[in-house]
Amino acid sequence: MSIVLWLTVCLLGATILVGLLRIASAPDPASRAVVGDLVFFSGVGLIVLIGLLNESAAAVDAALIAAVLGILATVALARILTRGRR
């Protein structure tokens, strides 16, 4: 089981690195926002997996709070990029 968790940690780490490279080369702010969300939620997944590996309930709770705040930030950023239009 821990081999699968470590493999997933490596994949999420690679996703974060590729996402950061893509943020640097994104053509417009909307693309940067989408890739930024990918990087953020990959980081949340990484926190969850590390919490599972260390058997830490606090890490999983922190990841849940971060996920809720990330969703709110995504909605706020979408409103900013569209200048409040629906």
Summary of the structure (lengths in Angstrom):
residues: 86
radius of gyration: 14.9
end to end distance: 45.6
largest distance: 47.2
contacts: 218
relative contact order: 0.12
helix: 87%
strand: 0%
